[in-house]
């Protein structure tokens, strides 16, 4: 109680005055300090214990995980003389919560295959979260089969985790099937389906699900509204999106967060309603962040509004001086209107400060193992085959209509080098690996950490036709289902 009130000193004084201290009292103190982010003090208490229980070790591992010190948590985990499922859960959850999803999956496999430990529901929920973020559909399906074989009841936590995994791995029909089979549902259950259908571009299904949720008597929350606003954004339904945005506070008493404003600014900006977008930013009840201004900047880039784009870019740089996208935009925008000295100033500054874009990273799962690719990556054992596949397909791609969009390459290099740079984007490498590693006709599923660029989007459309495969790409914003030369987003993303 005292830790929740921020009165750690009172809790410690009471502990020190205890005539007899048992393991439970030590564990309570460790958990308390850990919950407040004071892992160092928690470790001092842990080290002072003459005997420790599984709870002691798990609480300390969780404390390090909460503070983001995964190396210390892992070092402690490896030192344990014996481990139970709670200890494994603490380590797996630590990796998953700190977005080190590959490590979460690896330690789960070790738990099963090396240690022979049986997972419980908490374990499975954490691993499903990692699978969802990595796009590890194979492992996610294995967990689903494991749940069915064990006749485990599909409760809220496990059901939501399974539904979310399928949705984020590109299988929205399976996500809905799990949802329909759940004996009980909460607002999180509904939000997963609303958001999932929106991410897949099924805006009509997302809206229908939202209204079904209301009819069932479940009140939406801020996450539900992010889903429905995203659905409107992906479909270009500007007036519908504005209506839902208004209903948030007027009908449901939910104050918009910066993420909701960002979504509506994006909605307006993509539709070319830049005056309204900028006016909305000016009237925000919370301070706009770089993402909100970035949404406006994206619209300025699409519609060639250099003056407004310059204002937006400078706002972003005030919030994030190293924001590479704004520096690149300003350099290109000034160059496009003949302000070459201004353009050169930004390019020189970027070189001097070594400002670089966030590296593109893509993941693909093959035979239940997840492989990671960076731009120009040659670390994979089969990189020779991967690049040979890209080269062998190049003539067929061009015959089918693919033209590399070299305008997206900012370096001062010749056209051939620009084409080679585009060919090494991470999602192209991941797809090529999928082609050399799977049977003919198999769907290829890739996850990327950034928004897919226009060149890669054009490339994937043509590729799906050339190799007669469906390619499912999940980028930072949504899913793209490429099939027979077209994309599910209808080129509006």
Secondary structure as UniProt FT lines:
FT   TURN            2..6
FT   HELIX           8..16
FT   HELIX           23..35
FT   TURN            36..37
FT   HELIX           39..47
FT   HELIX           54..66
FT   TURN            67..68
FT   HELIX           70..79
FT   HELIX           85..97
FT   TURN            98..99
FT   HELIX           101..113
FT   HELIX           121..134
FT   HELIX           137..149
FT   TURN            150..151
FT   HELIX           156..168
FT   TURN            169..170
FT   HELIX           172..181
FT   HELIX           187..199
FT   TURN            200..201
FT   HELIX           203..215
FT   TURN            216..217
FT   HELIX           222..235
FT   HELIX           238..252
FT   HELIX           258..270
FT   TURN            271..272
FT   HELIX           274..282
FT   HELIX           290..303
FT   HELIX           306..319
FT   TURN            321..322
FT   HELIX           324..336
FT   TURN            337..338
FT   HELIX           340..353
FT   STRAND          361..366
FT   TURN            367..368
FT   STRAND          369..374
FT   TURN            375..376
FT   TURN            381..382
FT   HELIX           383..399
FT   TURN            400..401
FT   HELIX           406..408
FT   HELIX           415..423
FT   HELIX           426..437
FT   TURN            440..441
FT   STRAND          444..448
FT   HELIX           454..466
FT   TURN            467..468
FT   STRAND          471..474
FT   STRAND          479..483
FT   TURN            484..485
FT   STRAND          486..487
FT   TURN            488..491
//
